[in-house]
């Protein structure tokens, strides 16, 4: 009897153990490795002789917090997040609400169309947007020239480059979130909407008083995951500008990549990765704590 009870209690842990093992191996363990490396002067010479690795304490962190390039990268990441997160959440929700209004084959085709950017390789995307942003031969400047506007330095101007890169990331990031919102919309009880219609509520009232409040968990999930992804913003600025011009589009992830893999300062880059991890973890925990329970609505 006791053996059966023990097996029943252990069964859930047995089923989740493979996933937990992968999570610990590729998610948690690297964090501790980076933390250990961040207290050393490890660079490429360590591969030739491990004795070249010296313990330096918190020197990497002191240097990091005095590095103007790191603060610029941190500020750039904050600007990207402030621009990109609201844009992606609002745009994805709006498009999902529109697409959910009909099951016509045209709308079903549009759902696939919006998802294409999420599954398209970033290199292919960079080629297309690189052409669109080209100063001399780009399509955007061609359209502006038709109305007499002079050439715009989409990727060469330090201020404009931020928004040009963010626009590509917003366009690429909406597809997956639209799918999430569309899936959540399938769970909205139609009884509520029909009852509201009988009471004379219009489409706007039903959308903002019934549908959107019932999507609160999906909105929360998309917001949290989007903030995390923008905190690790890398692909678009790396392939479009390589962090330029003058570091205007250098995110923290690009800064860490350059320090770690171009300058071979693994200890220094690991210190930066730990700081980035701490910032993202604090923001995520704050959001989880601030989220209202479902029964408070």
N, C-alpha and C positions, 0 to 999 in steps of 0.2 A: 504493500500500500504506500509506504513512504517512498519507495523507489519510483512508483508511478507519479506521485506528486512532484518529486524532484525532477523527473523527466519533463513533466508539463511546464515546470517553471523554467527549465533550461532551454526548452525548444525555441522560444522567441530569440534568445541570444544566439542559438546555433544558426538560425536562418539569417540573422543580420551580421553574423561574424565575418563572412567574406567581404561584404561592403565596408564594414568597419576596418578590416585589415587593409584594404586598399586606401581608405581615407587616411588612416594613420601613416601608412607607408609613403604615400605621395602628397598628402596634405599637411599633416602635423609634423612628421619627422623632418622634412626640409626646413621648417620654421626653426626648429632647435639647431639644425646644422648651420643655418644662416646666423642665428644668434651666437653660436660658438665662434664662427669665422669672423664675425664683426668685432671681436675682441683681439684679433690678430692682425699682422701686417701681410697676410697671405696675398701673394701675387703669382704670376706665371712661373717664377723660379721655384715655387713649391713642388711643381711637377717633376723637376729635375732632382731636387733633394728636399725632403720634408723638413730637414733641420733648418731650412731657410725661413720657416714660419716661426715668428716670435710673438709672444703675448704682449699686447700694447695697452691693455686695459680699455679705458673709455676714450683713448686718443682719437679714434675714428669718429666718434660721435661729436667730440669737441670740434674737430676739423669740419665735420659736416655742418654743424650749426653756425660755423663762421664762414661757410662757403656761399658767396653771393649767387653762384649759379644754381645751387640747390634751392635757395629761397625763391629765385626766379621761376624754377621749374614747379615749385610748390604753388606759387601764385598762379602760374599758367593753368595748372591742374584745377585749382579752385574756380578760375574763370570758366574753364571748359565745363565743369560740373554745373555751375550756376546757369550757364546758357543751355547746356545740353539736356540736363535731367528734366526740367519743366517742359521743354520743347518736345521731348520724346514721349513723356507720359501723356500730355494733353493731346498731341497729334495722334498717338496710337489709339487713345480712347475715343477721340472724335471719329477717326476712320472706322474703327470697329463698330461704333454705334450706327454709322451710315451703312456699312456692309451688312449689318445684321437686320436691316429693315426688310430684306427680301431674300427669298431662296431662288430667285431667277438665275438661270445659268450664267447670265452676264455678271451678276454679283459674285457667284461662285468663282468665276474666272478671275475677277478682280482680287479675290482673297489670295489666290496663287500668285498673282502679279505683285502684290505688296510683299509677299514672303520671299520673292526672288533675291532682293539685296542681301538678305540674311544668309543665304546659302552660296552666294557668289564669292569667288576668291578675291581677297583684298587687292592682289596684284592687278587683276582685270579691272576692278573698280578704279584703281589709281590711274590706269591708262586712260580710261574714259574721262574721269574728272580732270586729269592732267591736261587733256585736250580742251575740255570745256574752259578751264582756267587759264589756258595759254594766253599770254599777253598779246602776242602779235597775230596768232592764227586761231585763237580760241573762239568757240561758238558764242559764248556769253558776250565777249567784247564785240563780236560781229553784230549781235542784236543791238547792243548799245550804240554802235556806230550808225545804225539806221536812224536813230533819233538824235544824232549829233553829239553823243557823249564820247569823250576822249577815252583812250585806253585805260583800263583799271588794272592796277597791280594786285591781282587776286592773291598771289602767293609770295609776292616780293615785299609788300607793305607790312611792317610788323603788326599793326593793329588789324588790318583787313585779313591777314593770313590766319589769325586766330578764328575768325568767324567763317572763313572759307573751309578750313579743316573741320570745324565743328559742324558745318552744314552737311558735309559728307558723312560724318559719324551719325548725325541725326537721321539722315536718309537711310543709312544702312541699319540703324538700330531699331527702327520702327516696325519692321516686318515681324520679328519674333514676338514683340509685345502685342501687336495686333492679334496674332494667333492666340495668345494668352487671354486677351480680353474677349475675343470671340468665343473661346471655350467657356469663360465665366458667364457670358451672356446666355449661354444655353441653360444655365442653372437658375435663371431668374424665373420665378413662377408666373405663368401667364395669367393665373387667376387674379393676381394683384392688378395687372394691367387691364384686364377685362372689367374688373370691379371699378377701377378708376375711370374707365371709359363710360361706364353706366352712370357714374356720378358727374359726368360732364367734363372731366379733365382732358386738356389738350395734350398734344404730343410733347411739347416742351415741359409741361408740368409732370407728366408721367416719367419723362426721361430724368429730370433733376430731382424729383421727389421719391421715385421708386427705383428706377433702374440703377442710377449712379450710386445711391446709398447701398444697394445690395451688392455692388461690385467693390465694396470697400476693401475686402481682403485681397482681391486681384490688384487693385490700385496700390495697396500697401506693398504687395510682393514685387510688382513691377518697379515701384519707386526704390525699394531697397536694393534690388539686383542692378538697377540702372545706376544708382549712386556708386555701387561697388565697381561696376565696369568702367565708369568714368574716372574713378580713382586710380584705375590701372590703365588709363587711356594710353595706347601705344600705336596700334596699327596705322591709322589714318595719318597722323603727323609724321610717322616714320617713313612711309612710302611716298608721301606727297612733298614734304619739305625737309625731312631728316632733322626736324627740330628747329629749322631756321624760319625766317631770317633773323639773325642776331639773337637766337634762342627764344624767339617770340612764341614758337609752338612746341618748345621742349617741355614735355610733361615729366613728372617724376620718374615714370617707367623708362622713358627715353634717356633721362639723366643717368639712371642706374645701369642701363644697358651700355651706354658709352663708357662709364667709369669701370664697369666690370669686364666687358668684352673687348673694348677698344684700348682702354688704358691699362687693362689687366690688374686693376686694383680690386681684387676680390673682397678683401676685408672691408675696404671703404664702401664698396657697393652693397655689401651685406648689411652694414650699419644703416645705410639709406633704406634698404628693403625692410628692415625691422621697424624703422620709423614710419614708413608708409603703411606697413601692416598694422601698427598701433593706431594710426589715424583712422584707417578704414574700420578697424574693430570698434573703436570708441564711437564713431558715427553710427555704426550698425546697432550696437548695444543701446545707444540713446534712442534710436528709432523704435527698437523692440520694446523698450521700457515706456516710451511715449504713446505707443499704440493702445487705443482703447479696446477693452474686451467687447466681444460681440453683443453681450447682454446690456451694454451701456447705451446702445443705440435705440 
